[in-house]
Amino acid sequence: MAVSVIESICTGCGICEKLCPADAIRVEEGKARAYDNCITCGACVKACPVCAIRNKAALSYRRV
């Protein structure tokens, strides 16, 4: 999976699930969960109203 969900921030609103063209993110037990069939389109990252979904590649960079 190319995105990471920060569960402590996720509200489970379901916007990401509705917009994902690959059906790679689903809301389960009130939180979004990302799956391996993610195509890294970024639709969920852009749509999340609380910024709980992040691109994993962006998380690997460190600020210097």
Chimera marker file (.cmm) of the C-alpha trace (Angstrom):
<marker_set name="trace">
<marker id="1" x="0.000" y="0.000" z="0.000" r="1" g="1" b="0" radius="0.5"/>
<marker id="2" x="1.329" y="3.383" z="-0.956" r="1" g="1" b="0" radius="0.5"/>
<marker id="3" x="-0.633" y="5.418" z="1.568" r="1" g="1" b="0" radius="0.5"/>
<marker id="4" x="-0.713" y="5.380" z="5.332" r="1" g="1" b="0" radius="0.5"/>
<marker id="5" x="-3.732" y="6.157" z="7.496" r="1" g="1" b="0" radius="0.5"/>
<marker id="6" x="-3.105" y="7.885" z="10.802" r="1" g="1" b="0" radius="0.5"/>
<marker id="7" x="-5.841" y="6.202" z="12.807" r="1" g="1" b="0" radius="0.5"/>
<marker id="8" x="-5.691" y="8.636" z="15.708" r="1" g="1" b="0" radius="0.5"/>
<marker id="9" x="-6.707" y="11.431" z="13.320" r="1" g="1" b="0" radius="0.5"/>
<marker id="10" x="-9.142" y="9.531" z="11.056" r="1" g="1" b="0" radius="0.5"/>
<marker id="11" x="-12.814" y="10.292" z="11.731" r="1" g="1" b="0" radius="0.5"/>
<marker id="12" x="-14.148" y="7.466" z="9.550" r="1" g="1" b="0" radius="0.5"/>
<marker id="13" x="-16.145" y="9.855" z="7.362" r="1" g="1" b="0" radius="0.5"/>
<marker id="14" x="-15.812" y="7.586" z="4.293" r="1" g="1" b="0" radius="0.5"/>
<marker id="15" x="-14.933" y="10.268" z="1.742" r="1" g="1" b="0" radius="0.5"/>
<marker id="16" x="-11.687" y="8.468" z="0.865" r="1" g="1" b="0" radius="0.5"/>
<marker id="17" x="-13.514" y="5.179" z="0.360" r="1" g="1" b="0" radius="0.5"/>
<marker id="18" x="-16.038" y="6.768" z="-2.002" r="1" g="1" b="0" radius="0.5"/>
<marker id="19" x="-13.380" y="8.493" z="-4.111" r="1" g="1" b="0" radius="0.5"/>
<marker id="20" x="-10.822" y="5.678" z="-4.432" r="1" g="1" b="0" radius="0.5"/>
<marker id="21" x="-10.855" y="4.407" z="-8.045" r="1" g="1" b="0" radius="0.5"/>
<marker id="22" x="-9.066" y="1.179" z="-7.053" r="1" g="1" b="0" radius="0.5"/>
<marker id="23" x="-11.262" y="0.324" z="-4.038" r="1" g="1" b="0" radius="0.5"/>
<marker id="24" x="-8.021" y="0.222" z="-2.060" r="1" g="1" b="0" radius="0.5"/>
<marker id="25" x="-9.233" y="2.066" z="1.010" r="1" g="1" b="0" radius="0.5"/>
<marker id="26" x="-12.187" y="1.074" z="3.158" r="1" g="1" b="0" radius="0.5"/>
<marker id="27" x="-13.696" y="2.270" z="6.393" r="1" g="1" b="0" radius="0.5"/>
<marker id="28" x="-13.787" y="-0.600" z="8.874" r="1" g="1" b="0" radius="0.5"/>
<marker id="29" x="-14.650" y="-0.295" z="12.553" r="1" g="1" b="0" radius="0.5"/>
<marker id="30" x="-14.875" y="3.480" z="12.189" r="1" g="1" b="0" radius="0.5"/>
<marker id="31" x="-11.410" y="4.013" z="10.681" r="1" g="1" b="0" radius="0.5"/>
<marker id="32" x="-10.027" y="4.016" z="7.143" r="1" g="1" b="0" radius="0.5"/>
<marker id="33" x="-7.798" y="1.096" z="6.177" r="1" g="1" b="0" radius="0.5"/>
<marker id="34" x="-5.541" y="1.075" z="3.111" r="1" g="1" b="0" radius="0.5"/>
<marker id="35" x="-4.933" y="-2.094" z="1.096" r="1" g="1" b="0" radius="0.5"/>
<marker id="36" x="-2.211" y="-3.362" z="-1.233" r="1" g="1" b="0" radius="0.5"/>
<marker id="37" x="-4.115" y="-2.633" z="-4.436" r="1" g="1" b="0" radius="0.5"/>
<marker id="38" x="-3.499" y="1.119" z="-3.968" r="1" g="1" b="0" radius="0.5"/>
<marker id="39" x="-2.451" y="2.754" z="-7.257" r="1" g="1" b="0" radius="0.5"/>
<marker id="40" x="-0.997" y="5.867" z="-5.575" r="1" g="1" b="0" radius="0.5"/>
<marker id="41" x="-3.368" y="8.248" z="-7.363" r="1" g="1" b="0" radius="0.5"/>
<marker id="42" x="-3.585" y="10.538" z="-4.327" r="1" g="1" b="0" radius="0.5"/>
<marker id="43" x="-7.367" y="10.979" z="-4.462" r="1" g="1" b="0" radius="0.5"/>
<marker id="44" x="-7.794" y="9.932" z="-0.831" r="1" g="1" b="0" radius="0.5"/>
<marker id="45" x="-4.889" y="12.088" z="0.353" r="1" g="1" b="0" radius="0.5"/>
<marker id="46" x="-6.366" y="15.189" z="-1.299" r="1" g="1" b="0" radius="0.5"/>
<marker id="47" x="-9.920" y="14.451" z="-0.167" r="1" g="1" b="0" radius="0.5"/>
<marker id="48" x="-9.321" y="13.728" z="3.514" r="1" g="1" b="0" radius="0.5"/>
<marker id="49" x="-10.781" y="16.673" z="5.469" r="1" g="1" b="0" radius="0.5"/>
<marker id="50" x="-8.579" y="16.003" z="8.517" r="1" g="1" b="0" radius="0.5"/>
<marker id="51" x="-5.337" y="15.059" z="6.681" r="1" g="1" b="0" radius="0.5"/>
<marker id="52" x="-5.309" y="11.557" z="8.170" r="1" g="1" b="0" radius="0.5"/>
<marker id="53" x="-4.048" y="9.927" z="4.967" r="1" g="1" b="0" radius="0.5"/>
<marker id="54" x="-0.480" y="10.430" z="3.858" r="1" g="1" b="0" radius="0.5"/>
<marker id="55" x="1.582" y="9.269" z="0.924" r="1" g="1" b="0" radius="0.5"/>
<marker id="56" x="4.148" y="6.795" z="2.277" r="1" g="1" b="0" radius="0.5"/>
<marker id="57" x="6.865" y="8.164" z="-0.013" r="1" g="1" b="0" radius="0.5"/>
<marker id="58" x="6.391" y="11.610" z="1.510" r="1" g="1" b="0" radius="0.5"/>
<marker id="59" x="6.674" y="10.135" z="5.001" r="1" g="1" b="0" radius="0.5"/>
<marker id="60" x="10.086" y="8.665" z="4.239" r="1" g="1" b="0" radius="0.5"/>
<marker id="61" x="11.694" y="12.070" z="3.748" r="1" g="1" b="0" radius="0.5"/>
<marker id="62" x="13.202" y="13.848" z="6.699" r="1" g="1" b="0" radius="0.5"/>
<marker id="63" x="13.454" y="17.559" z="7.169" r="1" g="1" b="0" radius="0.5"/>
<marker id="64" x="17.028" y="18.804" z="7.534" r="1" g="1" b="0" radius="0.5"/>
<link id1="1" id2="2" r="1" g="1" b="0" radius="0.2"/>
<link id1="2" id2="3" r="1" g="1" b="0" radius="0.2"/>
<link id1="3" id2="4" r="1" g="1" b="0" radius="0.2"/>
<link id1="4" id2="5" r="1" g="1" b="0" radius="0.2"/>
<link id1="5" id2="6" r="1" g="1" b="0" radius="0.2"/>
<link id1="6" id2="7" r="1" g="1" b="0" radius="0.2"/>
<link id1="7" id2="8" r="1" g="1" b="0" radius="0.2"/>
<link id1="8" id2="9" r="1" g="1" b="0" radius="0.2"/>
<link id1="9" id2="10" r="1" g="1" b="0" radius="0.2"/>
<link id1="10" id2="11" r="1" g="1" b="0" radius="0.2"/>
<link id1="11" id2="12" r="1" g="1" b="0" radius="0.2"/>
<link id1="12" id2="13" r="1" g="1" b="0" radius="0.2"/>
<link id1="13" id2="14" r="1" g="1" b="0" radius="0.2"/>
<link id1="14" id2="15" r="1" g="1" b="0" radius="0.2"/>
<link id1="15" id2="16" r="1" g="1" b="0" radius="0.2"/>
<link id1="16" id2="17" r="1" g="1" b="0" radius="0.2"/>
<link id1="17" id2="18" r="1" g="1" b="0" radius="0.2"/>
<link id1="18" id2="19" r="1" g="1" b="0" radius="0.2"/>
<link id1="19" id2="20" r="1" g="1" b="0" radius="0.2"/>
<link id1="20" id2="21" r="1" g="1" b="0" radius="0.2"/>
<link id1="21" id2="22" r="1" g="1" b="0" radius="0.2"/>
<link id1="22" id2="23" r="1" g="1" b="0" radius="0.2"/>
<link id1="23" id2="24" r="1" g="1" b="0" radius="0.2"/>
<link id1="24" id2="25" r="1" g="1" b="0" radius="0.2"/>
<link id1="25" id2="26" r="1" g="1" b="0" radius="0.2"/>
<link id1="26" id2="27" r="1" g="1" b="0" radius="0.2"/>
<link id1="27" id2="28" r="1" g="1" b="0" radius="0.2"/>
<link id1="28" id2="29" r="1" g="1" b="0" radius="0.2"/>
<link id1="29" id2="30" r="1" g="1" b="0" radius="0.2"/>
<link id1="30" id2="31" r="1" g="1" b="0" radius="0.2"/>
<link id1="31" id2="32" r="1" g="1" b="0" radius="0.2"/>
<link id1="32" id2="33" r="1" g="1" b="0" radius="0.2"/>
<link id1="33" id2="34" r="1" g="1" b="0" radius="0.2"/>
<link id1="34" id2="35" r="1" g="1" b="0" radius="0.2"/>
<link id1="35" id2="36" r="1" g="1" b="0" radius="0.2"/>
<link id1="36" id2="37" r="1" g="1" b="0" radius="0.2"/>
<link id1="37" id2="38" r="1" g="1" b="0" radius="0.2"/>
<link id1="38" id2="39" r="1" g="1" b="0" radius="0.2"/>
<link id1="39" id2="40" r="1" g="1" b="0" radius="0.2"/>
<link id1="40" id2="41" r="1" g="1" b="0" radius="0.2"/>
<link id1="41" id2="42" r="1" g="1" b="0" radius="0.2"/>
<link id1="42" id2="43" r="1" g="1" b="0" radius="0.2"/>
<link id1="43" id2="44" r="1" g="1" b="0" radius="0.2"/>
<link id1="44" id2="45" r="1" g="1" b="0" radius="0.2"/>
<link id1="45" id2="46" r="1" g="1" b="0" radius="0.2"/>
<link id1="46" id2="47" r="1" g="1" b="0" radius="0.2"/>
<link id1="47" id2="48" r="1" g="1" b="0" radius="0.2"/>
<link id1="48" id2="49" r="1" g="1" b="0" radius="0.2"/>
<link id1="49" id2="50" r="1" g="1" b="0" radius="0.2"/>
<link id1="50" id2="51" r="1" g="1" b="0" radius="0.2"/>
<link id1="51" id2="52" r="1" g="1" b="0" radius="0.2"/>
<link id1="52" id2="53" r="1" g="1" b="0" radius="0.2"/>
<link id1="53" id2="54" r="1" g="1" b="0" radius="0.2"/>
<link id1="54" id2="55" r="1" g="1" b="0" radius="0.2"/>
<link id1="55" id2="56" r="1" g="1" b="0" radius="0.2"/>
<link id1="56" id2="57" r="1" g="1" b="0" radius="0.2"/>
<link id1="57" id2="58" r="1" g="1" b="0" radius="0.2"/>
<link id1="58" id2="59" r="1" g="1" b="0" radius="0.2"/>
<link id1="59" id2="60" r="1" g="1" b="0" radius="0.2"/>
<link id1="60" id2="61" r="1" g="1" b="0" radius="0.2"/>
<link id1="61" id2="62" r="1" g="1" b="0" radius="0.2"/>
<link id1="62" id2="63" r="1" g="1" b="0" radius="0.2"/>
<link id1="63" id2="64" r="1" g="1" b="0" radius="0.2"/>
</marker_set>
